[in-house]
């Protein structure tokens, strides 16, 4: 079978070598490095995970990896097809490294508000499981033990007062605990436009910020594109929206930099842990509706497993690919993926994470309804461009 990836490896097994997909949107790849470069190599595992036969996935919104290499998957039972409602898996599912099912739990219970629409899951360094939702009433975060015992709730259902509220979130997309400061960084990005930080033990508010480190505020409605046959972003030379558009994920590197995924803003913004703006990088900015689905790109980021975290992986939603960037310079080195539902293809990428062995896990919503594991196969040298 002839490969359609620039590295020239066949689709059988879908081992992505230097696969910059050439047919996603009418634009050239951003891989412009002139020197030979080393990049990670991945191979999709089509048999991972092994969901018990009695269950089916709905939309798989998020994945987190714990200290044992187990994957914690969050899925939406409400999104299971009508004819499969009785087979919906529990919202929280734990799988071991080989994809074997370990346990499942979740749903409404005593003393806490379960999210209306499950969105983000994160297992923190102390082994607690954090959950958030993006339903209209989801103005809170909930914290559990790995066994599903309720521990704490930050915020209250339907209680948000907006971007400057220090007690509630509003349809928060993602969480991350930075162990060195024991702080919970929240991508509060569907109803609000900010990063908000809480103490991970007490839930006490610490600080917040918007794009470029400014005070967070709502964006005005975007201007209409007068001619859909154009790709306006090719002509844009500015810094992008003054505020976040959709803060969809937040990750903190080992050296204390916060990487924020601004999905509708099509960019990654980088900050110190105190919220000081450092830099930004646009990802697939040329991708505009109707050429590329809804035109949103940066859904999530993850770091390579080496201590220096040399590489930043960026999930580009509408172009359906994963970018590999140099984390320090944010220069694109490689990409892999294409639209589709076969193993190794992507249908509406949502969140992703990496385990300590460097394996990459990617979730998909809408009709994708799955989580895929890409096994890290070591480094490869790509030729000069």
RAMO-V237140 format. One record per residue. N is the residue number from 1. PSI is psi in radians with two decimals (NA if undefined). OMEGA is omega in whole degrees, 0 to 359 (999 if undefined). NEAR is the number of other ideal C-beta (glycine too) atoms within 8 Angstrom. Layout:
n=(N/N)
psi=(PSI/PSI)
omega=(OMEGA/OMEGA)
near=(NEAR/NEAR)
This chain:
n=(1/2/3/4/5/6/7/8/9/10/11/12/13/14/15/16/17/18/19/20/21/22/23/24/25/26/27/28/29/30/31/32/33/34/35/36/37/38/39/40/41/42/43/44/45/46/47/48/49/50/51/52/53/54/55/56/57/58/59/60/61/62/63/64/65/66/67/68/69/70/71/72/73/74/75/76/77/78/79/80/81/82/83/84/85/86/87/88/89/90/91/92/93/94/95/96/97/98/99/100/101/102/103/104/105/106/107/108/109/110/111/112/113/114/115/116/117/118/119/120/121/122/123/124/125/126/127/128/129/130/131/132/133/134/135/136/137/138/139/140/141/142/143/144/145/146/147/148/149/150/151/152/153/154/155/156/157/158/159/160/161/162/163/164/165/166/167/168/169/170/171/172/173/174/175/176/177/178/179/180/181/182/183/184/185/186/187/188/189/190/191/192/193/194/195/196/197/198/199/200/201/202/203/204/205/206/207/208/209/210/211/212/213/214/215/216/217/218/219/220/221/222/223/224/225/226/227/228/229/230/231/232/233/234/235/236/237/238/239/240/241/242/243/244/245/246/247/248/249/250/251/252/253/254/255/256/257/258/259/260/261/262/263/264/265/266/267/268/269/270/271/272/273/274/275/276/277/278/279/280/281/282/283/284/285/286/287/288/289/290/291/292/293/294/295/296/297/298/299/300/301/302/303/304/305/306/307/308/309/310/311/312/313/314/315/316/317/318/319/320/321/322/323/324/325/326/327/328/329/330/331/332/333/334/335/336/337/338/339/340/341/342/343/344/345/346/347/348/349/350/351/352/353/354/355/356/357/358/359/360/361/362/363/364/365/366/367/368/369/370/371/372/373/374/375/376/377/378/379/380/381/382/383/384/385)
psi=(2.31/2.33/2.57/0.30/2.62/-0.24/-0.28/0.45/2.42/2.80/-0.39/2.09/-0.31/1.01/2.02/2.01/-1.60/1.10/1.43/1.90/2.28/-0.12/0.38/-0.92/2.84/1.25/2.76/2.75/2.74/0.18/1.69/0.17/2.39/-0.42/2.70/2.57/2.61/2.32/2.74/2.65/2.38/2.67/2.25/2.47/1.74/-0.18/0.17/2.34/3.09/1.51/2.30/2.45/-0.41/-0.21/2.79/2.72/2.55/-2.64/2.25/1.85/-0.51/2.77/2.49/2.63/2.24/-3.07/-0.29/0.06/0.18/2.47/2.26/2.03/2.33/2.16/2.90/1.70/-0.56/-0.35/0.03/2.50/2.60/-0.71/-0.03/0.20/-0.66/-0.15/0.15/2.29/2.79/2.72/-0.66/2.17/2.35/2.29/2.56/-3.12/-0.54/0.03/0.11/2.41/2.33/-0.94/2.88/2.50/3.14/2.81/3.06/2.57/-3.09/2.23/-0.04/2.89/1.98/2.49/2.48/-0.77/1.97/2.31/-1.00/2.47/2.48/2.23/2.03/3.01/-0.33/0.03/0.24/2.60/2.09/2.42/2.52/2.89/2.85/0.48/2.84/-0.47/-0.02/1.43/0.55/2.91/2.56/2.52/2.30/2.86/2.97/-0.37/-0.03/0.24/2.26/2.38/-0.89/2.67/2.33/2.17/3.08/2.66/2.31/0.51/0.00/2.41/0.20/-2.86/-0.39/0.11/2.20/-0.03/-0.48/2.66/-3.11/1.70/0.92/2.43/-0.53/2.71/2.76/2.29/2.16/1.92/-0.61/-0.52/-0.06/0.79/2.47/1.99/2.18/2.19/1.60/1.35/0.08/-0.88/-0.48/-3.14/1.07/2.90/2.27/2.47/2.32/2.75/2.26/-0.33/-0.74/-0.34/0.14/2.38/2.41/-0.92/3.02/2.82/2.80/-2.87/2.52/0.28/0.16/2.95/2.28/2.49/2.79/2.63/2.55/2.81/2.44/2.58/2.62/2.49/2.05/-0.51/1.82/-0.20/-0.27/2.87/1.51/-0.56/-0.41/-0.40/0.05/2.30/0.15/-3.02/0.08/-3.06/2.54/-0.34/2.88/2.55/-0.99/1.78/1.77/-0.34/2.75/2.32/2.51/2.20/2.92/-0.51/0.30/0.65/2.41/2.12/2.02/2.22/1.91/1.60/-0.96/-0.40/-0.16/0.74/2.76/2.22/2.49/2.39/2.81/2.94/-0.27/-0.01/0.21/2.23/2.38/-1.00/3.10/2.81/2.18/2.48/2.09/0.82/-0.41/-0.27/1.83/2.50/2.51/0.20/-0.53/1.14/-2.24/0.06/0.19/2.57/-1.34/1.68/-0.53/2.82/2.86/2.77/2.60/2.81/-0.20/2.67/-0.60/-0.18/1.06/-0.51/2.49/2.14/2.32/2.14/2.01/1.89/-1.09/-0.72/-0.16/0.96/2.83/2.19/2.51/2.04/2.64/2.09/-0.62/-0.75/-0.27/0.38/2.35/2.33/-0.52/2.93/2.77/2.69/2.88/2.87/2.49/3.12/0.04/2.82/2.29/-0.24/2.95/2.40/1.64/1.30/2.47/-1.21/2.86/2.85/2.94/2.49/-3.14/-0.24/-0.02/0.04/2.48/2.35/2.28/2.30/2.74/2.45/-2.84/-2.25/-0.08/-0.95/0.97/2.94/2.36/2.55/2.26/1.94/2.27/2.16/0.36/-2.95/2.68/2.66/2.15/2.53/2.81/2.54/NA)
omega=(183/180/173/177/186/178/174/175/187/179/179/184/179/171/183/182/172/190/167/183/188/188/183/183/183/178/178/179/184/183/188/180/182/179/173/185/177/179/177/178/184/174/181/175/186/182/181/356/179/179/177/188/181/186/171/175/159/176/181/192/189/178/176/182/182/186/179/183/178/180/177/188/177/179/188/180/182/184/176/180/184/182/179/186/181/182/182/177/174/182/181/182/177/177/175/186/181/178/179/180/179/180/175/179/174/182/181/180/184/169/181/177/176/180/176/175/182/182/186/174/178/175/187/184/178/177/177/183/179/180/174/181/178/170/184/181/187/180/188/173/179/184/183/165/178/178/178/177/181/181/187/173/173/181/184/180/175/186/186/175/175/190/182/178/181/182/184/169/179/181/182/188/191/176/177/177/176/190/185/180/183/181/178/178/186/171/186/200/174/179/176/183/189/161/176/188/178/168/187/179/187/184/181/178/178/182/178/174/176/180/180/180/181/172/183/179/180/177/171/178/181/178/179/176/187/184/185/179/177/170/190/185/177/184/184/180/186/182/181/182/181/176/176/177/173/180/192/179/176/178/179/182/179/180/170/173/182/180/186/178/177/193/180/176/175/184/167/172/184/183/164/180/177/177/177/181/180/183/175/177/174/180/179/185/179/188/182/173/3/185/185/179/180/174/178/186/194/181/185/173/173/181/172/191/181/184/180/183/186/186/174/176/182/178/180/193/186/175/174/177/176/175/172/182/165/188/183/184/185/176/179/181/188/171/174/178/177/179/176/183/175/177/180/174/183/175/181/176/183/178/176/178/182/175/186/177/178/178/185/181/187/179/182/179/187/183/178/172/179/170/180/176/175/184/177/184/179/183/176/178/177/180/176/179/999)
near=(5/4/9/8/14/9/9/6/9/7/9/5/7/12/10/15/10/11/13/11/16/7/5/10/10/4/8/3/10/8/10/6/9/5/5/7/9/7/12/11/12/12/11/14/10/7/5/10/12/9/10/7/4/4/11/9/12/13/13/18/14/15/16/11/13/10/5/5/11/11/17/14/15/16/14/14/10/6/8/12/5/4/4/9/8/4/9/10/14/10/12/14/15/13/13/11/8/5/11/8/11/7/7/10/9/10/7/3/7/4/4/8/8/9/13/8/10/13/16/16/15/12/12/12/6/6/9/11/15/16/15/17/12/12/9/6/7/16/14/14/14/14/12/13/9/10/7/9/6/11/7/7/12/11/11/10/8/7/10/12/6/8/10/8/11/6/7/12/17/13/16/19/15/18/14/10/14/11/7/5/6/9/12/14/14/15/16/16/16/10/9/17/15/13/16/12/11/13/10/9/5/5/8/6/9/7/8/13/11/15/13/8/9/10/6/13/9/7/11/4/4/5/4/4/8/3/5/6/3/6/9/8/10/6/5/7/3/4/4/10/9/6/12/16/10/12/17/13/14/15/10/11/10/7/5/9/11/13/13/14/17/19/15/7/12/16/12/15/13/12/15/9/12/6/12/7/9/7/7/9/8/8/12/14/10/9/15/11/8/4/9/12/7/7/11/12/14/18/14/14/14/10/13/12/10/7/4/5/13/8/13/15/15/13/15/17/15/13/12/15/12/14/12/13/14/10/12/5/6/11/7/11/12/13/15/13/12/12/7/8/6/7/7/11/12/13/11/10/15/15/14/15/11/13/12/6/8/11/10/14/15/14/17/16/12/8/6/15/12/8/13/13/13/14/9/12/7/6/7/10/7/10/5/6/6)
